[in-house]
Amino acid sequence: MSTGDRRVVSKRLPIERGRIREGLESSIAVAGLAKLDDAAVELARFLADKLDAWDTIVRWALDDVEGEKYQRPKVPANDNVTPSAYLKSLQSLGLTPEARGVLGVGEDSNGYVGNPVATPFDPEAA
């Protein structure tokens, strides 16, 4: 699925792009990524589509059991891997504040270093 401008995620399944994919496309458009980043971009698109499709899949499962008493919808097991994989792919593309270096590491009153503290964003530094 190499086209970033398609509205429908799959020709076989009528799943529209969701907010996650739209947000990703907006970020990609202004990120100034190189051709070398294409594989990571495609992975991020795949994961965004998968996250966006979850609501549709749940809706289909609910529709399948509508009107049937005491039937639980057959929804796939909860996916707790895709969100973290998606975040990691965004970080690898420099599409998160941390990856762009706009979050600093602060020191608390006890001298503990490691708490992220937001710093003002400087577009010249990014």
C-alpha positions as a printed NumPy array, in Angstrom:
array([[  0.   ,   0.   ,   0.   ],
       [  2.513,   2.599,  -1.133],
       [  0.121,   5.396,  -1.985],
       [ -0.188,   7.896,   0.803],
       [ -3.223,   9.594,  -0.713],
       [ -5.733,   6.724,  -0.87 ],
       [ -8.859,   7.153,   1.24 ],
       [ -9.788,   3.473,   1.522],
       [ -7.354,   1.237,   3.366],
       [ -8.243,  -2.024,   1.613],
       [ -9.946,  -2.884,  -1.657],
       [-11.347,  -6.059,  -0.086],
       [-12.624,  -4.504,   3.132],
       [-14.498,  -1.197,   3.214],
       [-12.416,   0.363,   5.983],
       [-11.951,   4.089,   5.715],
       [ -8.8  ,   5.734,   6.919],
       [ -9.084,   6.889,  10.469],
       [ -7.699,   9.67 ,  12.583],
       [ -4.431,   7.894,  13.318],
       [ -3.582,   7.416,   9.625],
       [ -4.687,  10.953,   8.772],
       [ -2.471,  12.324,  11.544],
       [  0.428,  10.221,  10.309],
       [ -0.004,  11.491,   6.747],
       [ -0.014,  15.093,   8.017],
       [  3.204,  14.481,   9.936],
       [  4.876,  12.744,   7.001],
       [  3.978,  15.632,   4.707],
       [  5.954,  18.135,   6.768],
       [  8.726,  15.869,   8.072],
       [ 11.056,  16.157,   5.086],
       [ 11.797,  12.438,   5.077],
       [ 14.213,  10.937,   2.568],
       [ 13.536,   8.152,   0.053],
       [ 15.609,   5.978,   2.363],
       [ 12.811,   6.267,   4.948],
       [ 10.158,   4.7  ,   2.678],
       [ 10.22 ,   1.284,   4.356],
       [  9.731,   2.804,   7.817],
       [  6.957,   5.035,   6.449],
       [  5.149,   2.022,   4.975],
       [  5.438,   0.165,   8.286],
       [  4.009,   3.185,  10.12 ],
       [  1.132,   3.358,   7.596],
       [  0.403,  -0.352,   8.043],
       [  0.327,  -0.011,  11.824],
       [ -1.791,   3.16 ,  11.681],
       [ -4.315,   1.386,   9.448],
       [ -4.376,  -1.577,  11.818],
       [ -5.062,   0.685,  14.791],
       [ -7.751,   2.602,  12.916],
       [ -9.423,  -0.625,  11.753],
       [ -9.929,  -1.891,  15.312],
       [-13.113,   0.142,  15.854],
       [-14.552,  -1.137,  12.573],
       [-13.764,  -4.744,  13.47 ],
       [-15.446,  -4.344,  16.86 ],
       [-18.486,  -2.73 ,  15.208],
       [-18.753,  -5.691,  12.786],
       [-18.583,  -8.134,  15.69 ],
       [-21.326,  -6.241,  17.537],
       [-23.485,  -6.208,  14.396],
       [-23.048,  -9.985,  14.056],
       [-24.694, -10.633,  17.437],
       [-27.254,  -7.83 ,  17.362],
       [-30.631,  -9.041,  18.486],
       [-29.349, -12.367,  19.797],
       [-29.795, -12.886,  23.515],
       [-26.797, -13.78 ,  25.637],
       [-24.368, -13.757,  22.72 ],
       [-20.955, -12.239,  23.176],
       [-19.414, -10.657,  20.097],
       [-16.516, -12.588,  18.613],
       [-13.88 ,  -9.884,  18.709],
       [-10.216, -10.758,  18.136],
       [ -8.048, -10.794,  21.237],
       [ -7.018,  -7.358,  22.437],
       [ -3.872,  -6.237,  20.653],
       [ -1.419,  -4.644,  23.045],
       [  1.584,  -4.841,  20.702],
       [  0.534,  -2.66 ,  17.766],
       [  0.318,   0.647,  19.7  ],
       [  3.867,   0.317,  21.04 ],
       [  5.194,  -0.834,  17.65 ],
       [  3.492,   2.177,  16.046],
       [  5.06 ,   4.554,  18.571],
       [  8.473,   2.976,  17.947],
       [  8.066,   3.456,  14.19 ],
       [  7.137,   7.109,  14.731],
       [ 10.224,   7.556,  16.894],
       [ 12.452,   5.98 ,  14.237],
       [ 11.126,   8.496,  11.701],
       [ 11.66 ,  11.419,  14.069],
       [  7.922,  12.08 ,  14.306],
       [  7.685,  12.32 ,  18.107],
       [  8.743,  15.24 ,  20.307],
       [ 11.293,  13.025,  22.034],
       [ 12.822,  11.87 ,  18.748],
       [ 13.059,  15.473,  17.525],
       [ 14.828,  16.427,  20.744],
       [ 12.236,  18.919,  21.945],
       [ 11.861,  17.123,  25.273],
       [ 14.651,  17.617,  27.748],
       [ 15.662,  15.481,  30.67 ],
       [ 15.132,  17.296,  33.924],
       [ 16.462,  16.954,  37.411],
       [ 14.07 ,  16.902,  40.335],
       [ 14.674,  18.567,  43.708],
       [ 16.446,  15.452,  44.983],
       [ 18.918,  15.479,  42.11 ],
       [ 17.243,  12.573,  40.315],
       [ 17.843,  12.804,  36.586],
       [ 15.504,  11.102,  34.173],
       [ 12.128,  12.793,  34.469],
       [ 11.234,  14.186,  31.054],
       [ 10.463,  17.871,  31.216],
       [  9.01 ,  19.702,  28.24 ],
       [ 11.216,  22.44 ,  26.836],
       [ 10.154,  25.194,  24.44 ],
       [ 10.092,  24.016,  20.841],
       [ 12.671,  25.668,  18.594],
       [ 11.88 ,  24.881,  14.937],
       [ 15.404,  25.98 ,  13.946],
       [ 16.886,  23.239,  16.132],
       [ 14.636,  20.473,  14.777]])
